[in-house]
Amino acid sequence: MDHRRRIPVTVDQLREIQDGIDAYIRPNDAFAPGTDVSTFVRVDSFADSSINILVYCFTKTTKWGEWLEIKEALACRIKEIVKGAGAGFAFPSRSVYLETIPLEAPEISNPPSVKLA
């Protein structure tokens, strides 16, 4: 990807993202209130290409399908919050460096023909 560039996330952006996620969860009727259960959004760790945020919250529903919808809505909202803060998501990539490239052509494989009855 020729136009890919790494843009560092500032502390202000990180706080905006963290606060935005928290502001989505706390007043949302789909989630259990923070007065009843532990609810928090915290910077958790720094990885190779990411800053990991821990989102700890509980939904009111115990129905699998409803829970999936709430989880999906939260994921979509987080994506919007990150974009709104002017940040983005890192995607894993890997570079492979060859020390030498063989000069001879690779062996061509010619498997035997198989006749089907």
Contacts in CASP RR format, 6 or more apart in sequence:
PFRMAT RR
TARGET T0000
AUTHOR 0000-0000-0000
METHOD contacts of the structure
MODEL  1
MDHRRRIPVTVDQLREIQDGIDAYIRPNDAFAPGTDVSTFVRVDSFADSS
INILVYCFTKTTKWGEWLEIKEALACRIKEIVKGAGAGFAFPSRSVYLET
IPLEAPEISNPPSVKLA
7 87 0 8 1.000
7 88 0 8 1.000
9 17 0 8 1.000
9 51 0 8 1.000
9 87 0 8 1.000
9 88 0 8 1.000
13 85 0 8 1.000
13 86 0 8 1.000
13 87 0 8 1.000
14 43 0 8 1.000
14 51 0 8 1.000
16 81 0 8 1.000
16 84 0 8 1.000
16 85 0 8 1.000
17 53 0 8 1.000
17 81 0 8 1.000
17 82 0 8 1.000
17 85 0 8 1.000
17 87 0 8 1.000
18 41 0 8 1.000
18 42 0 8 1.000
18 43 0 8 1.000
18 53 0 8 1.000
20 81 0 8 1.000
21 41 0 8 1.000
21 53 0 8 1.000
21 55 0 8 1.000
21 77 0 8 1.000
21 78 0 8 1.000
21 81 0 8 1.000
22 40 0 8 1.000
22 41 0 8 1.000
24 74 0 8 1.000
24 77 0 8 1.000
24 78 0 8 1.000
24 81 0 8 1.000
25 31 0 8 1.000
25 39 0 8 1.000
25 41 0 8 1.000
25 55 0 8 1.000
25 57 0 8 1.000
25 74 0 8 1.000
26 33 0 8 1.000
26 34 0 8 1.000
26 39 0 8 1.000
29 60 0 8 1.000
30 59 0 8 1.000
30 60 0 8 1.000
30 61 0 8 1.000
30 70 0 8 1.000
30 73 0 8 1.000
31 39 0 8 1.000
31 57 0 8 1.000
31 58 0 8 1.000
31 59 0 8 1.000
31 60 0 8 1.000
31 70 0 8 1.000
32 39 0 8 1.000
32 57 0 8 1.000
32 58 0 8 1.000
32 59 0 8 1.000
32 60 0 8 1.000
33 39 0 8 1.000
37 57 0 8 1.000
37 58 0 8 1.000
38 56 0 8 1.000
39 56 0 8 1.000
39 57 0 8 1.000
39 58 0 8 1.000
40 54 0 8 1.000
40 56 0 8 1.000
40 57 0 8 1.000
41 53 0 8 1.000
41 54 0 8 1.000
41 55 0 8 1.000
41 56 0 8 1.000
42 53 0 8 1.000
42 54 0 8 1.000
42 56 0 8 1.000
43 51 0 8 1.000
43 52 0 8 1.000
43 53 0 8 1.000
43 54 0 8 1.000
44 52 0 8 1.000
44 53 0 8 1.000
44 54 0 8 1.000
45 51 0 8 1.000
45 52 0 8 1.000
46 52 0 8 1.000
49 90 0 8 1.000
49 91 0 8 1.000
49 92 0 8 1.000
50 89 0 8 1.000
50 90 0 8 1.000
55 74 0 8 1.000
55 78 0 8 1.000
59 66 0 8 1.000
59 67 0 8 1.000
59 70 0 8 1.000
59 71 0 8 1.000
61 67 0 8 1.000
61 70 0 8 1.000
79 89 0 8 1.000
82 88 0 8 1.000
82 89 0 8 1.000
END
